Amino acid sequence: MALKVCKFGGTSMADGHTMIKVKNIVESDPDRRYVVVSAPGKRFSGDTKVTDLLYKCHAELTEHGDCKLAFADVRRRFEGIVKELNLDFDMASVLDDTERRMEEERSEDFTASRGEYLAAVVMARLLGAKFIDAEDVVFFDENGAFDDKKSYAAIATAAEGAERVVVPGFYGSRAGGGVKTFSRGGSDISGAIVARAAGATVYENWTDVSGFLACDPRIVDSPRRIKTLSYKELRELSYMGANVLHSESIFPVRRANIPIVIKNTFRPEDEGTSILPIAQYKPGGSIVTGIAGKKNFTVIFIEKSHMNSEVGFIRKVLSVLERFGVSVEHIPSGIDTMSVVLDSSALDNFKLEQILECIKAEVEPDFMRVSENIALIATVGHGMSSSVGTSARLFKALAEEGVNVKMIDQGSSELNIIVGVKDEDMEKCIAAIYREFFGNN
């Protein structure tokens, strides 16, 4: 028997009109028994997402001791949705209780999670489904990591006997009590968790686009839609800026080989994109699956003669970054050189200077240079490993476009080629690579 878990993003939950679309989609297939929802997103350009309104509530609560002014916008939003849906239940009391708990908890995570909570309460009423609060079934351990065994068992028990259930995304319970949220976009992770707990045959992620595109449509006009891609390709593209799906959401479903399908709430008839375990994935014949880029990296270039024969050299450099709490994105290296790529948002000028001084003291380099405002562009595809001359084509395309490559990194799996360029060259770089491998459409 097929069993589908459906996660609906913020645009799908933006107002009563879009929630009716969600209802129709869910009820059109009896296999869609588990529904995970995000907080309402923007209804129109210039509108404010409910989660952002809730962060304003927390700021007001911290400053003034209550959040009546900011919460009034949240209240109006949900009262308007319930009115549009013509639902007959006491939403005012639910909102009163939510505001009271926010003021009692005084927790940013709790406050931020209320958009998903309220959206799920409304959607459960609309579908006549059982509401399961994520606070009761999704758990984090004492280190803040997701507690998979405890959570999967709790979700399965809570859903037992129910024809259909609705679960809010984005949050769960921390080990010491109280709500803890995932990072922004974390409802994708919640959906994957529920899919794994339910033993789903497919995890449907409903959003406002008809699947993954080969690159950002703001850079290339009408880029090709990707029909299928592997978990690994998804991970690479999502991490590097393809924001259709949270990059962490594949982990719960990957172990159970549950396919993910990206679908469009506003065009449910569209095929979408299937994301498959490697055992089920068959490359579609394209050398490159997709291209994605991300700006604002800092690269520390280190040079020292006989670096390769100095035991512990890389460990010493990385230990400095660990002491400062800075994670490393990439480490391209040569015999006498290495580059450490860092997310610039984790740095400030003072911290960077301290890191450089500590590296000098630890490894005594011959030369060290810092490049800031670097963009990383990942060209991703399983077909690259079996195609001769892929790198040559890529770099020829960039040379013809006049793009100066600052850094090159290729993974040992040959799944991707990553180049570093100046931030201002990122769009030009992506467009050139797309034209080389996909043509001009």
Phi, psi and omega per residue, in radians:
M1 nan 2.290 3.114
A2 -1.286 2.558 3.075
L3 -2.502 2.152 -3.079
K4 -1.997 2.374 2.978
V5 -1.848 2.231 -3.101
C6 -2.005 2.226 3.023
K7 -1.950 2.298 -3.125
F8 -1.993 2.226 -3.099
G9 -1.342 3.126 -3.025
G10 -1.093 -0.628 3.114
T11 -1.185 -0.523 3.103
S12 -1.219 -0.371 -3.075
M13 -1.924 0.208 -2.940
A14 -1.075 -0.633 -3.129
D15 -2.711 -3.111 -3.112
G16 -1.083 -0.645 -3.131
H17 -1.072 -0.798 -3.135
T18 -1.258 -0.545 3.097
M19 -1.156 -0.540 3.044
I20 -1.121 -0.679 3.070
K21 -1.053 -0.731 3.103
V22 -1.071 -0.806 3.123
K23 -0.989 -0.793 -3.113
N24 -1.131 -0.690 3.126
I25 -1.118 -0.838 -3.105
V26 -1.089 -0.818 -3.054
E27 -1.327 -0.200 3.117
S28 -1.331 -0.200 -3.115
D29 -2.444 1.942 -3.106
P30 -1.101 -0.270 3.099
D31 -1.314 -0.252 3.138
R32 -1.460 1.443 -2.996
R33 -1.765 -0.314 3.136
Y34 -2.064 2.222 -3.108
V35 -2.172 2.218 3.092
V36 -2.055 2.327 -3.033
V37 -2.181 2.634 3.009
S38 -1.650 3.024 3.014
A39 -1.261 2.651 3.112
P40 -0.990 2.319 3.119
G41 -1.642 -2.744 -3.106
K42 -1.281 2.413 3.076
R43 -1.544 -0.424 -3.086
F44 -2.815 2.899 3.127
S45 -1.052 2.296 -3.118
G46 1.623 -0.171 3.095
D47 -1.289 2.895 3.140
T48 -1.971 2.320 3.073
K49 -1.147 2.581 -3.127
V50 -1.056 -0.663 3.128
T51 -1.061 -0.676 3.105
D52 -1.185 -0.614 3.044
L53 -1.090 -0.652 -3.121
L54 -1.240 -0.597 3.042
Y55 -1.130 -0.596 3.040
K56 -1.135 -0.658 3.088
C57 -1.043 -0.767 -3.125
H58 -1.141 -0.691 3.117
A59 -1.088 -0.731 3.120
E60 -1.179 -0.685 3.131
L61 -1.096 -0.737 3.139
T62 -1.135 -0.666 -3.057
E63 -1.447 -0.662 -2.979
H64 -2.021 -0.185 3.134
G65 1.599 -0.220 2.997
D66 -2.536 3.019 -3.095
C67 -2.331 0.586 -3.056
K68 -1.035 -0.731 -3.086
L69 -1.148 -0.896 -3.113
A70 -1.212 -0.646 -3.107
F71 -1.226 -0.354 3.106
A72 -1.016 -0.621 3.112
D73 -1.189 -0.683 3.092
V74 -1.142 -0.754 3.138
R75 -1.033 -0.825 -3.136
R76 -1.083 -0.668 -3.106
R77 -1.084 -0.862 -3.088
F78 -1.314 -0.594 3.057
E79 -1.107 -0.640 3.093
G80 -1.149 -0.703 3.123
I81 -1.109 -0.818 -3.136
V82 -1.084 -0.667 3.109
K83 -1.159 -0.754 3.112
E84 -1.045 -0.638 -3.104
L85 -1.459 -0.152 -3.133
N86 0.991 0.737 3.125
L87 -1.528 2.411 -3.096
D88 -1.804 1.433 2.994
F89 -2.700 2.866 -2.976
D90 -1.458 1.357 -3.140
M91 -1.178 -0.522 -3.130
A92 -1.042 -0.715 3.131
S93 -1.174 -0.662 3.094
V94 -1.083 -0.744 3.139
L95 -1.204 -0.680 3.086
D96 -1.053 -0.803 -3.134
D97 -1.128 -0.645 3.118
T98 -1.121 -0.809 3.131
E99 -1.100 -0.705 3.128
R100 -1.081 -0.798 -3.124
R101 -1.158 -0.644 3.100
M102 -1.046 -0.737 -3.131
E103 -1.258 -0.521 3.080
E104 -1.305 -0.797 -3.064
E105 -1.255 -0.701 -3.095
R106 0.895 0.666 -3.104
S107 -1.982 2.277 3.112
E108 -1.095 -0.730 3.139
D109 -1.093 -0.791 -3.141
F110 -1.066 -0.837 -3.118
T111 -1.054 -0.797 -3.107
A112 -1.114 -0.495 -3.083
S113 -1.367 -0.206 -3.008
R114 -1.221 -0.352 3.078
G115 -1.135 -0.784 3.093
E116 -1.164 -0.728 -3.132
Y117 -1.025 -0.895 -3.092
L118 -1.167 -0.673 3.120
A119 -1.099 -0.682 3.136
A120 -1.214 -0.656 3.077
V121 -1.034 -0.797 -3.136
V122 -1.155 -0.800 -3.100
M123 -1.129 -0.631 3.094
A124 -1.091 -0.714 3.081
R125 -1.112 -0.762 -3.098
L126 -1.110 -0.663 -3.100
L127 -1.581 -0.166 -3.023
G128 1.137 0.597 -3.062
A129 -1.839 2.931 3.089
K130 -1.375 2.281 3.057
F131 -1.568 2.224 3.060
I132 -2.089 2.049 -3.125
D133 -1.303 2.215 3.130
A134 -1.019 -0.458 3.110
E135 -1.079 -0.439 -3.095
D136 -1.633 -0.187 -3.005
V137 -2.346 -0.218 3.118
V138 -1.957 2.156 -2.979
F139 -2.213 2.552 3.016
F140 -1.973 2.586 3.133
D141 -1.486 -3.057 -3.066
E142 -1.160 -0.318 3.089
N143 -1.620 0.045 -3.136
G144 1.476 0.101 3.124
A145 -1.543 2.642 3.120
F146 -1.104 2.264 3.136
D147 -1.639 1.645 -2.985
D148 -1.192 -0.845 -3.068
K149 -1.081 -0.808 -3.135
K150 -1.109 -0.719 -3.088
S151 -1.219 -0.815 -3.117
Y152 -1.050 -0.731 3.134
A153 -1.139 -0.714 -3.115
A154 -1.181 -0.703 3.127
I155 -1.121 -0.801 -3.139
A156 -1.058 -0.733 3.136
T157 -1.160 -0.762 -3.100
A158 -1.142 -0.558 -3.084
A159 -1.545 -0.147 -3.049
E160 -1.005 2.246 3.093
G161 1.462 -0.157 -3.121
A162 -1.502 2.404 3.111
E163 -1.228 -0.672 3.118
R164 -2.650 2.475 -3.137
V165 -2.249 2.695 3.053
V166 -2.172 2.284 -3.112
V167 -2.221 2.285 3.040
P168 -1.233 2.475 3.099
G169 -1.558 -3.128 2.906
F170 1.488 -0.317 -3.030
Y171 -2.578 2.935 3.039
G172 -2.758 -2.724 -3.110
S173 -1.965 2.352 3.051
R174 -1.386 2.812 -3.030
A175 -1.038 -0.663 -3.106
G176 -1.501 0.098 -3.093
G177 1.746 2.621 -3.115
G178 1.683 2.862 -3.069
V179 -1.472 2.447 3.005
K180 -2.218 2.375 3.140
T181 -1.763 2.744 2.899
F182 -1.367 3.094 3.047
S183 -1.190 2.902 -3.129
R184 -0.959 2.436 -3.035
G185 1.489 0.105 -3.026
G186 -1.229 -0.141 3.054
S187 -1.113 -0.468 3.030
D188 -1.049 -0.712 3.122
I189 -1.169 -0.753 3.116
S190 -1.002 -0.758 3.123
G191 -1.058 -0.722 3.124
A192 -1.160 -0.656 3.105
I193 -1.088 -0.809 3.137
V194 -1.126 -0.686 3.115
A195 -1.049 -0.756 3.126
R196 -1.161 -0.764 -3.116
A197 -1.122 -0.624 -3.090
A198 -1.432 -0.200 -3.045
G199 1.181 0.717 -3.056
A200 -1.143 2.640 3.022
T201 -1.505 -0.351 3.081
V202 -2.739 2.553 3.067
Y203 -1.944 1.924 3.133
E204 -1.629 2.186 3.111
N205 -1.965 1.869 -3.049
W206 -1.661 2.217 -3.086
T207 -2.419 -2.710 -3.103
D208 -1.904 0.260 3.071
V209 -2.270 2.715 -3.078
S210 -1.606 0.919 3.078
G211 1.836 -3.071 3.094
F212 -1.350 2.484 3.019
L213 -1.869 2.737 -3.067
A214 -1.130 -0.389 2.987
C215 -2.820 3.112 -3.071
D216 -1.142 2.129 -3.134
P217 -1.174 -0.205 3.042
R218 -1.355 -0.240 -3.140
I219 -1.804 -0.759 3.107
V220 -2.084 2.267 -3.113
D221 -1.227 2.170 3.090
S222 0.884 1.037 3.110
P223 -1.174 2.793 -3.093
R224 -1.115 2.454 3.044
R225 -1.407 2.440 3.086
I226 -1.527 2.070 -3.119
K227 -1.290 -0.811 3.109
T228 -2.440 2.579 2.987
L229 -2.608 2.851 -3.103
S230 -1.553 2.878 3.047
Y231 -0.939 -0.743 -3.094
K232 -1.124 -0.746 3.112
E233 -1.118 -0.722 3.091
L234 -1.023 -0.808 -3.117
R235 -1.019 -0.798 -3.133
E236 -1.119 -0.824 -3.079
L237 -1.221 -0.702 -3.135
S238 -1.143 -0.757 -3.118
Y239 -1.105 -0.608 -3.078
M240 -1.575 0.262 2.958
G241 2.071 -0.106 3.070
A242 -1.364 1.783 -2.861
N243 -1.632 0.353 3.141
V244 -1.163 -0.609 -3.070
L245 -2.454 2.423 3.117
H246 -1.069 2.322 -3.044
S247 -1.109 -0.418 -3.111
E248 -1.474 -0.135 -2.988
S249 -1.309 -0.211 -3.114
I250 -1.368 -0.394 -2.975
F251 -1.103 -0.789 3.128
P252 -1.079 -0.683 -3.059
V253 -1.464 -0.418 -3.068
R254 -1.100 -0.726 -3.103
R255 -1.135 -0.464 3.139
A256 -1.760 0.094 3.131
N257 0.961 0.751 3.115
I258 -1.617 2.087 3.111
P259 -1.167 2.622 3.036
I260 -1.941 2.405 3.054
V261 -2.156 2.164 3.069
I262 -1.564 2.146 -3.099
K263 -2.233 2.807 -3.102
N264 -1.844 2.021 3.134
T265 -0.997 -0.568 -3.036
F266 -1.630 -0.114 3.032
R267 -2.477 1.160 -3.024
P268 -1.115 -0.313 3.130
E269 -1.329 -0.294 -3.139
D270 -1.177 2.576 -3.056
E271 -1.152 -0.650 -3.114
G272 1.390 -2.837 3.136
T273 -2.177 2.320 3.083
S274 -1.751 2.289 3.112
I275 -1.950 2.064 -2.889
L276 -2.101 2.642 2.958
P277 -1.062 2.661 -3.065
I278 -1.042 -0.520 3.139
A279 -1.171 -0.464 -3.132
Q280 -1.745 -0.197 -3.008
Y281 -1.445 2.299 3.039
K282 -2.164 2.009 -3.134
P283 -0.934 2.459 -3.050
G284 -1.485 0.175 3.125
G285 1.751 -0.292 3.116
S286 -1.394 2.433 3.080
I287 -1.158 -0.797 -3.118
V288 -1.903 2.343 3.079
T289 -1.529 -0.790 -3.106
G290 -2.857 2.911 -3.138
I291 -2.323 2.326 3.121
A292 -2.509 2.656 -3.101
G293 -2.429 2.749 -3.122
K294 -2.543 2.358 -3.091
K295 -1.681 3.062 2.959
N296 1.254 0.967 3.008
F297 -1.988 2.723 3.043
T298 -2.068 2.339 -3.132
V299 -2.037 2.163 3.031
I300 -1.753 1.997 3.134
F301 -1.691 2.197 -3.085
I302 -2.145 2.294 3.112
E303 -2.229 2.345 3.061
K304 -2.722 2.270 3.127
S305 -1.067 2.419 3.132
H306 1.073 0.495 3.086
M307 -0.976 -0.676 -3.050
N308 -1.130 -0.421 -3.119
S309 -1.690 -0.023 3.137
E310 -1.584 1.831 -3.076
V311 -1.088 2.279 3.064
G312 1.485 0.150 -3.077
F313 -1.071 -0.913 -3.103
I314 -1.117 -0.696 3.135
R315 -1.043 -0.710 -3.132
K316 -1.112 -0.725 3.118
V317 -1.116 -0.802 -3.108
L318 -1.185 -0.539 3.122
S319 -1.158 -0.563 3.064
V320 -1.088 -0.824 -3.125
L321 -1.136 -0.623 3.100
E322 -1.099 -0.720 -3.141
R323 -1.073 -0.568 -3.135
F324 -1.592 0.054 3.095
G325 1.208 0.559 -3.115
V326 -1.941 2.164 3.118
S327 -1.478 2.715 -3.095
V328 -1.810 2.299 -3.133
E329 -1.497 -0.836 -3.121
H330 -2.592 2.715 3.090
I331 -2.382 1.286 3.015
P332 -1.153 2.457 -3.077
S333 -2.550 2.797 3.018
G334 -2.287 -2.889 -3.105
I335 -1.156 -0.779 -3.089
D336 -2.036 0.194 -3.072
T337 -2.414 2.686 2.948
M338 -2.624 2.595 3.057
S339 -2.097 2.409 3.090
V340 -2.003 2.086 -3.086
V341 -1.751 2.174 -3.078
L342 -2.168 2.593 3.025
D343 -1.298 2.107 -3.053
S344 -1.094 -0.423 -3.130
S345 -1.160 -0.309 3.118
A346 -1.537 0.014 -3.048
L347 -2.122 2.765 2.818
D348 -2.361 3.005 -3.047
N349 -1.028 -0.688 -3.112
F350 -1.182 -0.797 -3.135
K351 -1.110 -0.730 3.141
L352 -1.069 -0.750 3.124
E353 -1.100 -0.698 3.110
Q354 -1.115 -0.741 3.123
I355 -1.067 -0.782 -3.126
L356 -1.090 -0.740 3.135
E357 -1.119 -0.691 3.139
C358 -1.201 -0.674 3.085
I359 -1.094 -0.749 3.098
K360 -1.017 -0.763 -3.122
A361 -1.186 -0.610 -3.068
E362 -1.347 -0.749 -2.964
V363 -2.112 -0.119 3.101
E364 0.838 1.094 -3.104
P365 -1.182 2.721 3.039
D366 -1.281 -0.582 -3.068
F367 -2.706 2.520 3.101
M368 -2.544 2.396 -3.112
R369 -2.427 2.564 3.107
V370 -2.039 2.270 3.027
S371 -2.025 2.165 3.134
E372 -1.922 2.977 3.139
N373 0.994 0.871 3.121
I374 -1.828 2.373 3.046
A375 -1.810 2.474 3.046
L376 -1.866 2.300 3.119
I377 -2.099 2.153 3.140
A378 -1.823 2.184 2.991
T379 -1.808 2.069 -2.885
V380 -2.143 2.429 3.046
G381 2.983 2.348 3.088
H382 -1.120 -0.478 -3.110
G383 -1.207 -0.255 -3.089
M384 -1.169 -0.589 -3.063
S385 -1.193 -0.436 -3.091
S386 -1.859 0.136 -3.107
S387 -1.976 2.084 -3.133
V388 -1.271 2.362 3.020
G389 1.528 0.198 -3.135
T390 -1.064 -0.840 -3.136
S391 -1.072 -0.722 -3.139
A392 -1.063 -0.732 3.129
R393 -1.121 -0.739 -3.103
L394 -1.090 -0.871 -3.065
F395 -1.269 -0.512 3.036
K396 -1.116 -0.744 3.127
A397 -1.086 -0.701 3.137
L398 -1.222 -0.681 3.120
A399 -1.101 -0.735 -3.141
E400 -1.155 -0.467 3.128
E401 -1.522 -0.099 3.135
G402 1.349 0.454 3.131
V403 -1.589 2.174 3.128
N404 -1.558 2.030 -3.106
V405 -1.477 2.153 -3.109
K406 -1.595 -0.426 -3.034
M407 -2.738 2.545 3.096
I408 -2.299 2.352 3.107
D409 -2.529 2.199 3.087
Q410 -2.192 2.247 -3.136
G411 -1.202 2.717 -3.117
S412 -1.135 -0.416 3.110
S413 -1.352 -0.161 -3.090
E414 1.024 0.459 3.096
L415 -1.400 -0.434 -3.074
N416 -2.553 2.754 2.941
I417 -2.163 2.165 -3.138
I418 -1.949 2.253 3.065
V419 -2.085 2.561 3.061
G420 -1.885 2.258 3.123
V421 -2.358 3.002 3.041
K422 -1.099 2.554 3.128
D423 -0.856 -0.747 -3.062
E424 -1.222 -0.222 3.137
D425 -1.697 -0.006 -3.021
M426 -1.048 -0.871 -3.082
E427 -1.092 -0.730 3.126
K428 -1.105 -0.681 3.133
C429 -1.121 -0.846 -3.135
I430 -1.077 -0.771 -3.135
A431 -1.082 -0.696 -3.132
A432 -1.155 -0.741 3.127
I433 -1.156 -0.718 3.134
Y434 -1.063 -0.819 -3.135
R435 -1.062 -0.665 -3.119
E436 -1.123 -0.717 -3.024
F437 -1.762 -0.323 -3.115
F438 -2.113 -0.151 -3.093
G439 1.394 -2.875 -3.090
N440 -1.773 0.315 -3.100
N441 0.983 nan nan
